[in-house]
Amino acid sequence: MNSFKLNKADKKIAGVCSGLSKYFNVDVTLLRVGFICLTLATGFVPFALLYIILALVAPEEDNQ
């Protein structure tokens, strides 16, 4: 089973959306737009906090 890892090769900020898109096999652009919309719709705090936590806790992908 795949584990979630930050994708530093295809990152915009920290690689969280890129890693999630690879884990869930979803288009990265769709995930980024959805994440931004949900962040704005919920008043910024819940999804921004989730993004920060994932950026700090998730391991980085090996790019070899």
C-alpha positions as CSV (number, residue, x, y, z in Angstrom):
1,M,0.0,0.0,0.0
2,N,1.2,3.5,-0.8
3,S,1.9,5.8,2.1
4,F,1.4,9.5,2.0
5,K,4.7,11.4,1.4
6,L,5.4,15.0,0.4
7,N,6.3,15.3,-3.2
8,K,9.1,17.9,-3.3
9,A,9.6,17.5,-7.1
10,D,6.1,18.8,-8.0
11,K,5.6,21.3,-5.2
12,K,4.1,24.8,-5.1
13,I,4.5,25.5,-1.4
14,A,5.4,22.4,0.6
15,G,4.3,19.5,-1.6
16,V,1.3,18.6,0.4
17,C,-1.3,18.7,-2.4
18,S,1.1,17.0,-4.8
19,G,1.7,14.2,-2.3
20,L,-2.1,13.9,-1.6
21,S,-2.8,13.8,-5.3
22,K,-0.3,11.0,-5.8
23,Y,-1.7,9.1,-2.8
24,F,-5.3,9.3,-3.9
25,N,-4.6,9.1,-7.6
26,V,-6.3,12.5,-8.3
27,D,-5.2,15.3,-10.6
28,V,-3.0,17.7,-8.6
29,T,-4.6,20.8,-10.1
30,L,-8.1,19.7,-9.1
31,L,-6.9,19.0,-5.6
32,R,-5.1,22.4,-5.3
33,V,-8.2,24.3,-6.5
34,G,-10.5,22.3,-4.1
35,F,-8.1,22.9,-1.2
36,I,-8.1,26.6,-1.9
37,C,-11.9,26.8,-2.2
38,L,-12.4,24.8,1.0
39,T,-9.9,26.9,2.8
40,L,-11.7,30.1,1.8
41,A,-15.2,28.6,2.5
42,T,-14.4,27.5,6.0
43,G,-12.8,30.7,7.2
44,F,-9.2,29.8,6.5
45,V,-8.3,28.2,9.9
46,P,-9.3,24.5,9.6
47,F,-7.7,23.7,6.2
48,A,-4.8,26.0,6.6
49,L,-4.0,24.3,9.9
50,L,-4.4,20.9,8.3
51,Y,-2.0,22.0,5.5
52,I,0.6,23.2,8.0
53,I,0.4,20.0,10.1
54,L,0.8,17.8,7.1
55,A,3.8,19.9,5.9
56,L,5.5,19.4,9.2
57,V,4.6,15.8,10.0
58,A,4.6,14.0,6.7
59,P,7.8,12.4,5.4
60,E,9.4,13.5,2.2
61,E,9.4,11.3,-0.9
62,D,12.7,9.9,-2.0
63,N,13.5,11.4,-5.5
64,Q,16.0,8.9,-6.7
